[in-house]
Amino acid sequence: MKKSQVWLVLAIIALPVVIGAFSALGRHNARATDLLAKKIGLVRIEDAIDASEESVRQLKDLREDHGIAGVLLRIDSPGGAASPSQEIFEEAMRYRADNKPLVVSMGNVAASGAYYIASAGSRIFANPSTITGSIGVVFQYSQYYKLLDKIGVSIGTIKSGHYKDMGNPFRAMTGEERGAFQALLDDTHEQFIRDVGRARSFPLDSLRRIADGRVFTGRQARLAGLVDTLGGYEDALAYLRETTGLSENAKVVEKRDRFSNWREMFMSEIVRNIPLLKHLHAQTGAYFLYGGW
């Protein structure tokens, strides 16, 4: 066989190897490029929770965005209404079900409904002095009938069901009505406990012993098993970057609606400067809310 023919045969044999090597290198570079392009999503839950739509939308957008490697959930809230807290919790659980890391960073307070949401995190960071826990339910109502009696005003009520006007502020609550409200709150409390147990693989019997509405510092909560790590926002962010294999230069993005931002800031400032509005603005219903709010 001539020398030129030998080289030709060797080239034909080597060609698939060379093509495979370049293909593998291309895939490696593509993966590296994809990794460099990945970002971290940031969702903030701040102040009292009275609605879920915006937080759920942000979490859903980040879950469906293939450019997001993981989400940092920053929580600084005393909790809020029960149903919105549950809806945000369930959306956070859906994100985690996609095997994407959802890391929680607690600020000054992450109690009651805010802890409900936080429990969905694959890892929870709290500052040593963070106020958290408060696993319980509260229902508050006003009663005006004594004041009306003094000024000679009475309010009549016509109803078609025995319990239809439970919580009527214009008369005293009966023992039966109080028992019905207690049963409602006990059931809601049990939902809270079971969801936290499911999210954190926490034995329910052990959880019930500390789920009596008490609050914990971040340090106490870690010892109780309610949080995982002591640390602040930067610690949680560094952990998430390490977990996802991203560099410290990876971008952190938020998908907040600008109008919602301005509306929340406006309402927050009004309520902060007129404390009575905290209670007037709140809707009637069961609340996962830390009582110190």
Secondary structure, DSSP 8 states (H G I E B T S, - for coil): --HHHHHHHHHHHHHHHHHHHHHHHHHHHHHHHHHHH-EEEEEEEES-B---HHHHHHHHHHHH-TTEEEEEEEEEE-EEEHHHHHHHHHHHHHHHHTT--EEEEEEEEEETHHHHHHTTSSEEEE-TT-EEE----B------HHHHHHTT-------SSTTTTTT-TTS---HHHHHHHHHHHHHHHHHHHHHHHHHHT--HHHHHHH-SS-EEEHHHHHHHTS-SEE--HHHHHHHHHHHHT--TT--EE----HHHHHHHHHHHHHHHH-TTHHHHHS-SS-EEE-TT-
